[in-house]
Amino acid sequence: MSEIEYVDNPAKHRYEIRDGETVAGLAAYRLPDDEHVDFVHTEVGEAYNGQGLASKLVAFALADVRAKGKRIIPHCPYVAKWLKRHGEEFADITDWPA
């Protein structure tokens, strides 16, 4: 495993976990309007399971959404679960789906 990095890939509408040239995981999103980032799916490759990378990716992605002045919609079950456990700092920018 080389250096793990977390990046936004706006062309593919997803935040990525990168291990060198390999995409080790992702958090896919859609942009329903100018104000929101709607997270719809998170996954990590089997070879990377159990390392806490998905949690770090979600923390990175949500901090990036905040830095961009946008709001979060957590349709992805993993992102919703993460917010319920760790997301107090993001409560002010989270719009829970109905």
N, C-alpha and C positions, 0 to 999 in steps of 0.2 A: 504494500500500500504506500503510495507516495503522499504528498501533501494534500489533505482534504480541504476543499474550499467550498463556500456557499455563494451562489450567484443568482441574480435574476436573469432569466433569458426571455425578454419581452417578445421576441419574435415567435417563440413557441408557447407563450403564456404559461410559464412555469418557473418556479425557483428550483435550482438544481444543486445536488451534492455532487461535486466533481472530485474524482480521484485521478489526478493527472488528466488524461484525455477521456477517461471513462466517466459516464454519468452513472453514479452509484445510487441515486435516488432523486425524487422530484416531488414537488407540491404544485399541482396544476391549478390554474385559476382562470376565471373569466372576468371580463370588465363590463358589467351590465350598464354602467353609466360612468360619468366623469368622477364620481365621488367614491365608488366602492371597488374593492377587490374581493371577488367571491371565490373562496377556496373550495374546490370540488373533489379533489383526489390527492392523496399522499401515498407514496410507495418507496420502499428501499429494496434494492437488489438483495437476493438471498445471501450472497457472499458477504454482505455488509450488515446483516441482521444482528441485533443484540449489542450494538455499540453506541446506542443513544443518538445516532445520526439524524433520525427523523425528528426527534425533539429539538435538536440543535438547528435543524433546517427551519422548523416552524418558528422558533424564537427569532432566527435571522430574518425570515420573511415578514413576520409581523412587525418587527422593529423597522424594517425597510418601508412597509406600508405606512407606518406612523411618520417616518422621516419624509415621505412624499406627500404628507397631508391628506391621506385618504382614510377610508373606513373599511372594516373587515366584515365580511359575511361568511360565517363558517358552515357551509353545507357539507364539507368533508367531515366524516365522523372522527377522524384522527385529530383534525384541527379543533373541532368542537370539544373533544375530550381533553386536549391539551389546554385549551382556554379555561375549562372548568377546574383543572388542577393547578395551573400556573399563571393564568391570565389576568390576575387582578390589575396589573399595570396596563392592560389593553381594554379593560371594561368600558372605558370612556369612548373608544372608537369601534366597539363591536356592536353590530346590528344582527341579532339572532333571527334566523329564518322562522317564519310562522309555522 
